[in-house]
């Protein structure tokens, strides 16, 4: 089929399947699948897998013990299996607790859809799925297309990190379908981040009769929060936020235990290890005396930076978007994503190629489902250009 025909055929096929995209999106949004809900994430994965296999696309499940299984789908290209591939990337987990889907089920009106994870990033997964199906049906792609679905990105990909790295090795193109910015733009660079859980042990004592016998873990935690927040530096792009705290036993006891969670963000230019050592020193500092702090868990996101190859990929996407009928620019984002993982192995990566959305991680999260077809079309034309 001549190139001009396949381009027109792909664009038309995606437009014709808009209502099918909406139906699949509603089905997966109405499933609770927070990062800790392996059963829910696996249910979402099973729905995508069944859809792909009905379309004749080969799939493979990567079982994981603690978090949701990963799913890989492959569409062969005319260049053969050994050719550099295109990786379409996305995560199935959300940040919302069980019960959210029943309390706030999918609803759509006027081209806007609402529901847990509708933008971040179930709409992007639906888009990737139908792009793969379009090529499986019509052909035209030179590069093999690999579609990878993970289940723990919202908690820094503890189980899927290495699998994502492997999927990105040898890729000529990575398109991560995180939600497109409300401005319509895509993301060309992102901050990295660290999620740190830490706890402090103190010494219990009667708060009224013998307070001097105790050592308050809450006192120690309060001091550490102030020091950790003081690491925020807008000039270097470092930000820190203690997002949760808990501790103590009762009001009339010197607190023997406290715990907190710290969110750290940084740019690619930051000295990550020096920053981490300073955080560790603050947490482990024994102030007041007889208190002891330690890090109990951490998860890391890698930063995404532009390279010459990713700039070329961005240019191809801009051209494809223009052909479909929308303009797009590149943005820097403070949020983290798995696109940092793929970029770390040298794969040219572009992020936030999914349908437009906003207010993520909140009850107001929305997705402009009127953009799902144009963004799918731009993705398809970008693949043709690779």
Helices and strands as residue ranges (DSSP letters): H 3-16, H 18-29, H 38-54, E 58-62, E 70-75, E 85-91, H 100-103, E 107-109, E 112-114, I 118-122, H 123-138, E 145-150, G 153-155, H 161-168, E 171-176, E 186-190, E 192-201, E 205-206, G 211-213, H 217-229, E 239-247, E 253-254, E 257-266, H 272-284, E 292-301, H 308-324, E 330-333, H 339-344, E 349-351, E 357-358, E 366-368, G 369-371, H 372-384
